[in-house]
Every structure is written in structure tokens, then in C-alpha cells.
Amino acid sequence: MAKQLTKHYHVIAIDLPAHGDSNILMDKSYTVPEQAKRVIAIMDKLQLTQPVHIMGHSMGGAIAFYVAYLAPSHVKSLALMSSAGVISPQPSELYLRNQKGENPLIVRNKDDYKKMLAFTMSDAPYIPSPVIATLTRISIAREKIGEKIYQELNPKYFLNPEDVLPQIKVPTLVLWGDQDKVINVSSAEVFKRLIPQAQVVIFNGIGHAPQLEHTKETAQAYETFLTSVKP
């Protein structure tokens, strides 16, 4: 989605520790609070001289609001897309599958990757088969770290969102797809209640990844929000 924004904004997209091309260290903790501290350290290392707009998706959403909570002087606005971090009033399909001992987000073989794409996105973009093959190999190789990171998403590693979220005073945007099977869209209601100034945008017919499923529309919604943030 970054290329939709770079005409007007300087976009910094990071590979979180143990994600993308970052090192995978199995002996480290990858809880949301720990990852938030690392993001703040990255911001300090980059010597950002003014507050920035910060956006996070899924687990990254929880990390983003922890950054806003732990380092409010670093953050000008907050955007939470299909964000983890609160308990959904309506359980997601992922939660129900987890209760049965299943996790469609962990890829162990070729079929798992295709199933994961179908589970996470209702309107997935076309991905050429050679790219699918490469992404599948990468995902299979990441099985163990994926399981570790997922286990560390346990709420016992979080502060109570009822205490954290009301402390966030910056302009906030909450984006969601109404067909999200990973984190139920009813979570948006919780964020709105706990961050009263938040604007909420719900996309129809979209799953867990609006930035991939409807990239331009998601970027437009974000830019519209950014123009409402005072300079």
C-alpha cells in the first residue's frame, strides 16, 4: 500500500523483528509490548525529529497502539487496521478454530498456504503461481517462529486494554473488513468505545487484509483521515 501514499508522504515500512528479512532468534520474546519497545528504539535510531503517523495491521495494530501508549510524544496519529489487542464481542472464526486445536494461520505444507490465503482474505488479489510457490516455501520455513509468535499473542502478555486505550489521545482511525475471519469486525466497536475520538471505516465484502484486497480504497480512506489531522 505504501506506493499509494508516497506522493504526499515519506513512508517508512519496517520488517519487525522475526518478520520479513529480519533475523529470527528463537530465544527472544516477541510479545506485543516487547515489539512495541523495539519499534520505539527503531524510531529513535532513525532520529525522527517530529511525531509521525503510525499504522499497524493485525498484530501490528496492537504494537502500534502500544507505541502510542508508551511513547506518546513520538506519535501524531494512529491507524489500526484489523487490529489485535482487544477481545471481540463476537468470537472470530479463528478463535473458534483455535478452540478445536486448529490454526489456519500456520503454514506447514503447500495446501496450508492456499487455505491460509482463502481464510484471511475474502477478495484476494491475483498472485502468479511462481510467487505463490516462493511464498509457500518461505512460510513453511517460518513454521516454528510463527507458532512462537502466535503463542506470545496470549492476552496474559498484554496490559489491560481498558487501561491502555483510553490513554491514547491522538487522532485515531480504525479500519476493518466486515468479512474478517481472523479478528471479528465487532472489535471495532471496542476500539471506538475505548478511544472515543476514533474514526471508524468498515469495508464491505473484505476480509482481514484491506490493504491487499482493496489497496487503493484503503489508501484513500487513510489519506482522507490524514488530511483531517491538524498540522
C-alpha positions as a LaTeX table, in Angstrom:
\begin{tabular}{lrrr}
\hline
Residue & $x$ (\AA) & $y$ (\AA) & $z$ (\AA) \\
\hline
Met1 & 0.00 & 0.00 & 0.00 \\
Ala2 & 2.98 & 2.30 & 0.50 \\
Lys3 & 3.19 & 3.34 & $-3.15$ \\
Gln4 & $-0.33$ & 4.76 & $-2.87$ \\
Leu5 & 0.95 & 7.18 & $-0.21$ \\
Thr6 & 4.47 & 8.17 & $-1.23$ \\
Lys7 & 3.33 & 11.00 & $-3.49$ \\
His8 & 2.43 & 13.05 & $-0.42$ \\
Tyr9 & 4.13 & 11.28 & 2.46 \\
His10 & 7.51 & 9.87 & 3.44 \\
Val11 & 6.66 & 6.24 & 4.19 \\
Ile12 & 8.85 & 4.10 & 6.45 \\
Ala13 & 7.90 & 0.41 & 6.34 \\
Ile14 & 9.85 & $-1.81$ & 8.70 \\
Asp15 & 10.32 & $-5.56$ & 8.97 \\
Leu16 & 9.50 & $-6.25$ & 12.60 \\
Pro17 & 12.00 & $-8.44$ & 14.47 \\
Ala18 & 11.47 & $-12.08$ & 13.36 \\
His19 & 9.42 & $-10.89$ & 10.35 \\
Gly20 & 10.34 & $-10.32$ & 6.72 \\
Asp21 & 14.11 & $-10.27$ & 6.29 \\
Ser22 & 14.83 & $-9.53$ & 9.96 \\
Asn23 & 16.78 & $-12.08$ & 11.98 \\
Ile24 & 14.84 & $-14.93$ & 13.60 \\
Leu25 & 16.07 & $-15.51$ & 17.14 \\
Met26 & 14.09 & $-18.24$ & 18.86 \\
Asp27 & 15.36 & $-17.29$ & 22.33 \\
Lys28 & 13.91 & $-13.77$ & 22.19 \\
Ser29 & 10.46 & $-12.60$ & 23.25 \\
Tyr30 & 8.11 & $-11.34$ & 20.55 \\
Thr31 & 5.18 & $-10.24$ & 22.70 \\
Val32 & 3.33 & $-7.11$ & 21.63 \\
Pro33 & 4.81 & $-4.90$ & 24.41 \\
Glu34 & 8.35 & $-6.09$ & 23.60 \\
Gln35 & 7.85 & $-5.47$ & 19.88 \\
Ala36 & 6.48 & $-2.00$ & 20.63 \\
Lys37 & 9.64 & $-1.17$ & 22.58 \\
Arg38 & 11.70 & $-2.29$ & 19.60 \\
Val39 & 9.68 & $-0.10$ & 17.23 \\
Ile40 & 10.31 & 2.87 & 19.52 \\
Ala41 & 14.03 & 2.02 & 19.50 \\
Ile42 & 13.96 & 1.95 & 15.69 \\
Met43 & 12.24 & 5.35 & 15.63 \\
Asp44 & 14.90 & 6.73 & 17.96 \\
Lys45 & 17.69 & 5.20 & 15.87 \\
Leu46 & 16.24 & 6.86 & 12.77 \\
Gln47 & 16.39 & 10.15 & 14.71 \\
Leu48 & 12.86 & 11.14 & 13.78 \\
Thr49 & 12.64 & 14.76 & 14.90 \\
Gln50 & 8.88 & 15.10 & 14.99 \\
Pro51 & 5.84 & 12.93 & 15.81 \\
Val52 & 4.81 & 10.60 & 12.99 \\
His53 & 1.65 & 8.98 & 11.70 \\
Ile54 & 1.78 & 5.31 & 12.66 \\
Met55 & $-0.28$ & 2.50 & 11.17 \\
Gly56 & $-0.39$ & $-1.17$ & 12.13 \\
His57 & $-2.26$ & $-4.17$ & 10.76 \\
Ser58 & $-3.44$ & $-7.18$ & 12.79 \\
Met59 & $-0.75$ & $-7.89$ & 15.42 \\
Gly60 & 0.93 & $-4.75$ & 14.12 \\
Gly61 & $-2.16$ & $-2.80$ & 15.17 \\
Ala62 & $-1.69$ & $-3.87$ & 18.77 \\
Ile63 & 2.00 & $-2.99$ & 18.53 \\
Ala64 & 1.08 & 0.42 & 17.09 \\
Phe65 & $-1.27$ & 1.33 & 19.90 \\
Tyr66 & 1.30 & 0.20 & 22.46 \\
Val67 & 3.79 & 2.56 & 20.79 \\
Ala68 & 1.24 & 5.37 & 21.14 \\
Tyr69 & 0.75 & 4.43 & 24.79 \\
Leu70 & 4.43 & 4.03 & 25.70 \\
Ala71 & 5.82 & 6.93 & 23.66 \\
Pro72 & 3.02 & 9.44 & 23.00 \\
Ser73 & 5.49 & 12.16 & 22.01 \\
His74 & 6.53 & 10.01 & 19.02 \\
Val75 & 3.02 & 9.69 & 17.56 \\
Lys76 & 1.00 & 12.27 & 15.62 \\
Ser77 & $-1.86$ & 9.96 & 14.65 \\
Leu78 & $-2.72$ & 6.29 & 14.90 \\
Ala79 & $-4.33$ & 3.95 & 12.38 \\
Leu80 & $-5.44$ & 0.48 & 13.43 \\
Met81 & $-6.29$ & $-1.94$ & 10.64 \\
Ser82 & $-7.99$ & $-5.23$ & 11.61 \\
Ser83 & $-6.15$ & $-4.78$ & 14.88 \\
Ala84 & $-5.44$ & $-7.34$ & 17.56 \\
Gly85 & $-5.34$ & $-6.34$ & 21.21 \\
Val86 & $-8.94$ & $-6.44$ & 22.43 \\
Ile87 & $-11.48$ & $-9.20$ & 22.96 \\
Ser88 & $-14.10$ & $-9.28$ & 20.21 \\
Pro89 & $-17.72$ & $-9.17$ & 21.43 \\
Gln90 & $-18.42$ & $-11.77$ & 18.74 \\
Pro91 & $-15.81$ & $-14.55$ & 18.53 \\
Ser92 & $-13.97$ & $-14.80$ & 15.24 \\
Glu93 & $-13.82$ & $-17.94$ & 13.15 \\
Leu94 & $-10.12$ & $-18.13$ & 14.00 \\
Tyr95 & $-10.94$ & $-18.17$ & 17.71 \\
Leu96 & $-13.46$ & $-20.96$ & 17.20 \\
Arg97 & $-10.95$ & $-22.94$ & 15.14 \\
Asn98 & $-8.29$ & $-22.42$ & 17.82 \\
Gln99 & $-10.67$ & $-23.87$ & 20.39 \\
Lys100 & $-10.68$ & $-27.06$ & 18.30 \\
Gly101 & $-6.88$ & $-27.14$ & 18.18 \\
Glu102 & $-6.70$ & $-25.76$ & 14.63 \\
Asn103 & $-4.73$ & $-22.76$ & 13.40 \\
Pro104 & $-5.22$ & $-21.86$ & 9.72 \\
Leu105 & $-2.59$ & $-19.11$ & 10.00 \\
Ile106 & 0.30 & $-21.55$ & 10.43 \\
Val107 & 1.59 & $-22.97$ & 7.14 \\
Arg108 & 3.08 & $-26.46$ & 7.21 \\
Asn109 & 2.66 & $-27.52$ & 3.58 \\
Lys110 & 1.64 & $-26.31$ & 0.12 \\
Asp111 & $-2.07$ & $-26.83$ & 0.71 \\
Asp112 & $-1.91$ & $-24.92$ & 4.01 \\
Tyr113 & $-0.68$ & $-21.79$ & 2.23 \\
Lys114 & $-3.59$ & $-21.74$ & $-0.20$ \\
Lys115 & $-6.00$ & $-22.38$ & 2.67 \\
Met116 & $-4.41$ & $-19.55$ & 4.66 \\
Leu117 & $-4.92$ & $-17.11$ & 1.79 \\
Ala118 & $-8.55$ & $-18.16$ & 1.43 \\
Phe119 & $-9.08$ & $-17.85$ & 5.18 \\
Thr120 & $-7.53$ & $-14.42$ & 5.60 \\
Met121 & $-8.89$ & $-12.69$ & 2.50 \\
Ser122 & $-12.37$ & $-12.58$ & 1.03 \\
Asp123 & $-11.26$ & $-10.73$ & $-2.11$ \\
Ala124 & $-7.64$ & $-11.81$ & $-2.55$ \\
Pro125 & $-5.56$ & $-10.23$ & $-5.34$ \\
Tyr126 & $-4.20$ & $-12.38$ & $-8.15$ \\
Ile127 & $-0.84$ & $-13.88$ & $-7.23$ \\
Pro128 & 1.15 & $-15.65$ & $-10.00$ \\
Ser129 & 1.87 & $-19.31$ & $-9.30$ \\
Pro130 & 5.70 & $-18.88$ & $-9.17$ \\
Val131 & 5.22 & $-16.22$ & $-6.48$ \\
Ile132 & 2.81 & $-18.49$ & $-4.60$ \\
Ala133 & 5.44 & $-21.24$ & $-4.69$ \\
Thr134 & 8.11 & $-18.94$ & $-3.27$ \\
Leu135 & 5.84 & $-17.55$ & $-0.55$ \\
Thr136 & 4.81 & $-21.08$ & 0.38 \\
Arg137 & 8.44 & $-22.17$ & 0.86 \\
Ile138 & 9.13 & $-19.09$ & 3.00 \\
Ser139 & 6.03 & $-19.69$ & 5.12 \\
Ile140 & 6.85 & $-23.37$ & 5.69 \\
Ala141 & 10.37 & $-22.40$ & 6.78 \\
Arg142 & 8.84 & $-19.96$ & 9.27 \\
Glu143 & 6.57 & $-22.54$ & 10.92 \\
Lys144 & 8.37 & $-22.67$ & 14.27 \\
Ile145 & 8.78 & $-18.91$ & 14.70 \\
Gly146 & 5.20 & $-18.43$ & 13.53 \\
Glu147 & 3.96 & $-20.74$ & 16.26 \\
Lys148 & 6.10 & $-18.98$ & 18.88 \\
Ile149 & 4.87 & $-15.51$ & 17.88 \\
Tyr150 & 1.28 & $-16.71$ & 17.82 \\
Gln151 & 1.59 & $-18.23$ & 21.29 \\
Glu152 & 3.00 & $-14.94$ & 22.59 \\
Leu153 & $-0.14$ & $-13.16$ & 21.42 \\
Asn154 & $-1.77$ & $-14.60$ & 24.55 \\
Pro155 & $-3.59$ & $-11.82$ & 26.46 \\
Lys156 & $-1.54$ & $-12.68$ & 29.57 \\
Tyr157 & 1.35 & $-10.79$ & 27.95 \\
Phe158 & $-0.77$ & $-7.65$ & 27.46 \\
Leu159 & $-1.70$ & $-4.83$ & 29.75 \\
Asn160 & $-5.46$ & $-4.45$ & 30.13 \\
Pro161 & $-6.70$ & $-2.60$ & 27.00 \\
Glu162 & $-9.34$ & $-0.96$ & 29.20 \\
Asp163 & $-6.42$ & 0.83 & 30.89 \\
Val164 & $-4.19$ & 1.37 & 27.85 \\
Leu165 & $-6.51$ & 2.57 & 25.08 \\
Pro166 & $-8.21$ & 5.47 & 26.95 \\
Gln167 & $-4.74$ & 6.96 & 27.45 \\
Ile168 & $-4.37$ & 7.43 & 23.68 \\
Lys169 & $-5.32$ & 11.00 & 22.85 \\
Val170 & $-4.06$ & 11.38 & 19.27 \\
Pro171 & $-6.40$ & 11.26 & 16.26 \\
Thr172 & $-7.15$ & 7.60 & 15.51 \\
Leu173 & $-8.55$ & 5.70 & 12.53 \\
Val174 & $-9.96$ & 2.18 & 12.85 \\
Leu175 & $-10.22$ & 0.24 & 9.56 \\
Trp176 & $-11.86$ & $-3.16$ & 9.16 \\
Gly177 & $-13.33$ & $-5.59$ & 6.66 \\
Asp178 & $-16.78$ & $-6.88$ & 7.54 \\
Gln179 & $-15.83$ & $-10.42$ & 6.40 \\
Asp180 & $-12.78$ & $-10.69$ & 8.65 \\
Lys181 & $-12.44$ & $-14.30$ & 9.88 \\
Val182 & $-9.22$ & $-13.67$ & 11.84 \\
Ile183 & $-10.38$ & $-10.84$ & 14.13 \\
Asn184 & $-14.11$ & $-10.23$ & 14.13 \\
Val185 & $-15.23$ & $-6.81$ & 12.96 \\
Ser186 & $-17.08$ & $-6.34$ & 16.26 \\
Ser187 & $-13.67$ & $-5.46$ & 17.73 \\
Ala188 & $-14.04$ & $-2.08$ & 16.01 \\
Glu189 & $-16.84$ & $-1.28$ & 18.48 \\
Val190 & $-14.45$ & $-1.91$ & 21.39 \\
Phe191 & $-11.78$ & 0.38 & 19.96 \\
Lys192 & $-14.37$ & 3.11 & 19.37 \\
Arg193 & $-15.61$ & 2.81 & 22.95 \\
Leu194 & $-12.14$ & 2.96 & 24.45 \\
Ile195 & $-10.76$ & 5.61 & 22.04 \\
Pro196 & $-13.77$ & 7.94 & 21.70 \\
Gln197 & $-12.09$ & 10.25 & 19.18 \\
Ala198 & $-11.51$ & 7.34 & 16.78 \\
Gln199 & $-13.00$ & 7.41 & 13.30 \\
Val200 & $-14.22$ & 4.01 & 12.08 \\
Val201 & $-14.30$ & 2.80 & 8.47 \\
Ile202 & $-15.79$ & $-0.62$ & 7.68 \\
Phe203 & $-15.28$ & $-2.08$ & 4.20 \\
Asn204 & $-17.97$ & $-4.36$ & 2.82 \\
Gly205 & $-17.00$ & $-7.73$ & 1.38 \\
Ile206 & $-13.40$ & $-7.55$ & 2.59 \\
Gly207 & $-11.57$ & $-9.94$ & 4.90 \\
His208 & $-8.62$ & $-9.49$ & 7.22 \\
Ala209 & $-6.31$ & $-7.63$ & 4.81 \\
Pro210 & $-7.94$ & $-4.48$ & 3.38 \\
Gln211 & $-4.53$ & $-3.14$ & 2.32 \\
Leu212 & $-4.14$ & $-6.14$ & $-0.02$ \\
Glu213 & $-7.73$ & $-6.78$ & $-1.00$ \\
His214 & $-8.76$ & $-3.19$ & $-1.80$ \\
Thr215 & $-5.44$ & $-1.36$ & $-1.78$ \\
Lys216 & $-6.48$ & 1.93 & $-3.41$ \\
Glu217 & $-9.69$ & 2.27 & $-1.41$ \\
Thr218 & $-7.84$ & 1.59 & 1.84 \\
Ala219 & $-5.14$ & 4.12 & 0.99 \\
Gln220 & $-7.79$ & 6.69 & 0.06 \\
Ala221 & $-9.57$ & 6.19 & 3.38 \\
Tyr222 & $-6.27$ & 6.62 & 5.19 \\
Glu223 & $-5.33$ & 9.76 & 3.24 \\
Thr224 & $-8.76$ & 11.26 & 3.92 \\
Phe225 & $-8.16$ & 10.66 & 7.61 \\
Leu226 & $-4.65$ & 12.15 & 7.47 \\
Thr227 & $-5.96$ & 15.37 & 5.89 \\
Ser228 & $-8.21$ & 15.78 & 8.94 \\
Val229 & $-5.24$ & 15.66 & 11.32 \\
Lys230 & $-4.11$ & 19.13 & 12.33 \\
Pro231 & $-0.60$ & 20.09 & 11.08 \\
\hline
\end{tabular}
